[in-house]
Amino acid sequence: EHKTLKEIGALCDGVTRQRVAQLLQRHYGTTRPALVDGTLTEDELAQMLVINRGVLKAWRLRGKVQGIHVGRYVYYVPEEVERARKLADKR
């Protein structure tokens, strides 16, 4: 059964990029899960952040997993992206 990006984020927190790639491969059959499970739109994919750090970890804000770093990319948990957008609009 597919795990959500949130669940994978919890599993991935602080582990190596290689390990995460294995987890993603196992749960999704690909290292780019967002495309498979539809949690990211093409638009959101276009907004993936490029990062340079070596260790892959779940990216947390206020204790919640917001996204996970996979290789050089960050996959965002979509409802958090939506919430961040709404907050930005209010400013």
Secondary structure, 3 states (H helix, E strand, C coil): CCCCHHHHHHHHCCCCHHHHHHHHHHHHCCCCHHHHHCCCCHHHHHCCCECCCCCCCEEEECCEEEEEEECCEEEECHHHHHHHHHHHHHC
